[in-house]
């Protein structure tokens, strides 16, 4: 019995002494990457990466964060990342990396090799946010001056997060989500796009600018902020967003609404030998701002809201059908999940079928917080 206890004690002691992470690296032996940009390589190389490296600095007795950019070229992404160590003298560490910025030309041709490397390398994070640069190079976005956060990549991540809370003018797509969409029948991925804008201090900064549209792994174009919001409506991803409704065309009068809740239902059916999608949106809104010159009842406002939202959603679906010819709404995926027999009939060469598929859009808005039938302030005599 004593021998068994001794063996158990020794085994436990060895486990405590020798356990640890197989790829552990001391903090002072690594360069912490906050964001990475991937461009076409220079000097005949295939890839060019720009990594934003963050570190602590002390100035005047106060600790702060500073960032530097490190660049390298190589014929494979793995090689290019490793070559950066020759510049930093430390291995790049991606445990805190939040954004993956990809240039337009790389997004048009190299998405699969880039994503494949990230999926295979255990040191690269699958939770990085995929961002497509509208600028000539992805590197340009990392060279901009941040406004609120000293770490530019983190400010971009904050922008994406804020957009999901108040605007919904773009998507938020992590690496693993993009890869999962690529592997799903009946839907093509989208990813947030960034561009540069001038600030009041004669400097440039980054701005979220709609979404990039993909035909499977190849980027085929961009949609602006308004169109991106309409896409997210169809995808049932709108949670809280601002939406302006035009009340009077001639007087240019608008009402501002805040969407506090929405549910989108999509029901595919075969009618008279044709495939039709019935798309119904059920937004709950509050009226945040209105022009006092507008004299309009609650019922009239609801009719205007429904008509304009239906028009916006119809226009963006037709635009995507005509210009991009890819199903970014996931209509095919809905057939596959809900109507297996219809998918057997229409699933083959779905993107081609999507170009001409018919649909009906219906909006049924509810206005919350309006206790009267009028939406204007009445002024007495």
N, C-alpha and C positions, 0 to 999 in steps of 0.2 A: 504493500500500500504506500509506504514511504517512497519507494522507487518511482511509482506512478506520479506521485505529487511532485517529485523533483523533476521528472521529465516534463510535466505540464508547466512548471514554473520556468524552466529553461526555454521552452518553446515560446512562452509568452514574452519573456525577456528579449529573445531574438527578434520577435515581431515588432516590439517597441523600438528596438535599436535600429533596425534596418528598413522599416517601412518608410515610404515617401513617394513623391511624384516621380515618374520615370523621366519626365522631361523638365524637371524643376531647374530654374535658373535664378541665381541671386539677383535681387533687385538692382544692385549697383553694377550688374554685368549685362544689362539689357537696355535697349532704347525703346521707350514706351511710345507706341504709335497711336495717335488719336483718329487719324483718317488717312486714306490712301487714294491716289488718283492714278488711273491707268490710261496711257496714251500709246499711239504708234511709236515704235522704237526709232532711235536716231542712229546715224552712222551705220546703216545697214542692218541694225538689230530689229527684232520683231516687237519687243515690248519696251516701254519706258515708264517707270513708276516714279511718283513723287509722294513721299511719305511725310506727314506732319508729325514731328517728334516733340513730345512735351516733357518738360523737366522743371524742377523747382529751382528758384533762385532767391537769394537774399540781398535786399537792398535797403540800407538805412535801418537795419535791425528788423525789417519786416520781410516775411516770406511771401513769395508770389510764384506765378506760373509763367514760364516763357516757352515759346515754340520755335522750332527751326524746321526748314524743309530739306530733305535728303533725297537725292535723285540717283537713279541707276538705270542701265540698259542691259538687255539680255535677249536671248533667243527663245527662252521659255519664261513663264511668269515665276516659276519656282526659282530658277537661276537668277532672275533679275532681283527678286526680293533678297536672296542670300548675298548678292553682290553689294548690297547697301551696307553690309557689315564692314566692308573695306573702307567705307567713308566714315561711318560712325565709330568704328573700332569696337562696336557692340552689336550683338544680334538683335534684330527687330523683334519686339514683343507686341503681339496683337490682342492681348487680353482686354485692353481698354479701347480698342478701335471701334468706332461707331458708324462711320460712313465709308462706302466704297463708291468712288466717283469714276465713271467710265465716259470717255469721250464719244462724240457722235460717230466718228468713223470706226472706232473699235466696237461700238454697240451694233453697228450695221454688219459686222462680219466675225467678231471674235468672242461673242458672249459665251458660247459653249466651252471653249478652252479655258476661259477665265473662271467660269463657275465650276468647271471640273477640277481645276487646281485647288480652289477654295474648299470644295467638298472633300478632297483627298487629304489635304494638309490639316492635321489636328490642331495646329497652332493658329489657323485662321478661323475667325468667328463666322458662323452661319447666321448670326443675328445682326450682322452689319446691314445698314440701310443702303439699298441700291439707289444710286443717283445718276442720272444721265445729264451730262453737261451740254448746254446749248452753245457754249463758247467754242472757239476753234480747238482748244485743248482742255482736257480735264484739269491739268495743272493750274490753269488760270484761276480756277475757283479757290484753290488753296493759297493763292498769292494775294487774295483780297484782304481788306482790313475788316475784322469783326467789329460789331457795334456793342453788343451786350455781354458777350462771353470772350475772354482772352484766348480761348482755343477755338479756332475757326470751325473745325470739324464738329465740335460739340454745339456750336451755334447753329450749324446747319441741321443737326439732329433736333435741337430745340425748336427750330422753325417747323420741321416736319411734325413734331408733337403738337405744337400750338395749332397748326393747320387742322389737325384731326379734332380739335376741341371747339374751334370757333368758325372756321371757314369752309373746309372740305373743298378746296380748289385744286387739290392734287391728291395723289395716293400716298401710301406709306408701305413700302415693299421691302421686306428683309430678304436676304439671300435665299434662305430655305423656302420662303413663300414663292419667290420667283421660280425656283427650281421645281417646286411642287406643281405650279401652274403649267410649266413647260411639259410636265409629264401627264397632264390631265387632258382627256379628249373633250373637244367642244368649247374650248376657251383659250385665248391668247393673252399673254401678260401685258401689263402696263407698269411703268415705273415713274417716280417723280422726276421732273426736269428743273434744273436751275439755270439762271442766266445772271449777267452782271448788270447793275444799275448804278447811276451816279448818286452820291449822297450830297447833302447840303454843304459839306466841307470839301467839295471838289475831289472827293475820293470815291472809289468804287467798292461796292459790296455785293454779296450774293442775294438773289431773290428767287423764291419758289415760283415756277412758271409753268403751270399745267402738268401734263404727263407726256411721256414718250410712249408710242404705240409700237407693239412688236407683232410680227408675223412669225409665231413660234420664237426662234432664237435670234431673228434678225430685226433690228429696228427699222420701221418704215415711215416714221414721221412723228409729229407732235400735235397735241390738242391744247388749246389755250385753257385758261382757268375756268371760264364759264362752261365750256364743253366738258372739261374734266369733272366739274360738279354734276353735270347732267349724267355722265357715265356712272358716277358713284350712286346717283339716285336709282338708276336702273339696277345696279348691282346690290341694292339694299344695304349700302354702307353709310348713308347719311345719318348722322346722329344729332348734330347740333350745328346749324349753319345759318348764315345771313342770306336773304334773298330779296331783291328789289322787284317790285311789281309796278308797271306803268299804268297809271290811272287815267291820264288824259294825254293823248298823242299830240294834240295841237299846243297845249299849254306846258307840255313836258313835265307833268306832275307824277311823282313816284311815291309809293309807300314802301317803307322798309319793314321786312318781317324777319323774325327769328324762328327758325325751325327747331323746335325742342324735342321732336320725336317724329319718326317716320317708319312706315312699313311698306315695302314693295312686294307685291305678289305677282308672279309670272306663271301663267297657265298656258301650256302649249296644247293645241288641238288640231285635228284634221277636219276641215269643213269643206264640203263640195270638192273633195280631192286635193285640197291645198293645205299646207302647213301654216298655221296662224298662231302668233303669240299674243295673248291678252295680258297687257302690262298694266297693273293697277297700283297707284301710289296713294298712300294715306298719310299725308303730313299733318302734324298738329303744330300750329304756329301762334305766335303772339305778334301783334302789331307794335313795332318798336318806334317808328317815326312816320308821321304823315303830314302832308301839306294841308295847311288850314284852308286853302282855297278850294280844296276838293270836298264836295258834298256828296257823300256816298253811303249807302246803307250796308249793313253787314252782309246781306244776301248778295248785293251787287258786287261787293269786294270778293266774296267767295267765288262767284262766277268768273270774275276777271282773273283771279289767282289760278283757278283750275284751267282756264283756257290758255293762259300764258305758259304755265308749267307743262301742260300737254304738248304745246307747240315746241318748247325747248327740247324736251325729251325726244319727240318725233324727229326734229331736225338733226340732233346729234346721232341718232341711230342711222338715219339716211346718209349723213355725211360719212360715217365710218364704213357703211356698206359701199358707198360710191368711191371714196378716196383711198381707203386702206384695204377694204375687202377682207377683213379679218374679224372674228367674233371675240371682242374684248369684253362683252357683256356677260358671257357665259351662258347664252341661250342654248347652245348645243349641249352643254354640261347639264342643264336643267332637264332637257329631253332625256338624256342618258340616265339620269337619276330617277325621274318621275314617270317617264313613258318609254319603257324599254322597247316595246314593239315599234313605236315611232322611230326610235333611234336606229333600230335594225334597218328600217326603210330609208331614213334620211341621213344616217351618220356617215356613210361613205362619202369622202370628199366634201366634208361639211362646210369648209370655208367657201367653196364655190356655191353651195346651196344658200349659204348665209347672205350672199350678195343680193338675192332676189326674194328672200323670205318676207312674208307680210306680217304686220303687227298692228295692234290697236292699243293706244295709250289712253288711260283714264285717270284723272286726278280727283280725289275726294278729300278736300281740305277741311279741317276743323280749326276754328279760331278760338283760342283759349284766352280768358282774362278780359273779354269784352262783355260787359254786363248789359249793354243796350243794343238796340238794332241799328244805331247810327255810329259811324266811325269818324265823327268830326266833333269839334268843340262848338257848342251852341253859345252864341253871344246874345244877351238880352237887349231889348230896346233901350 
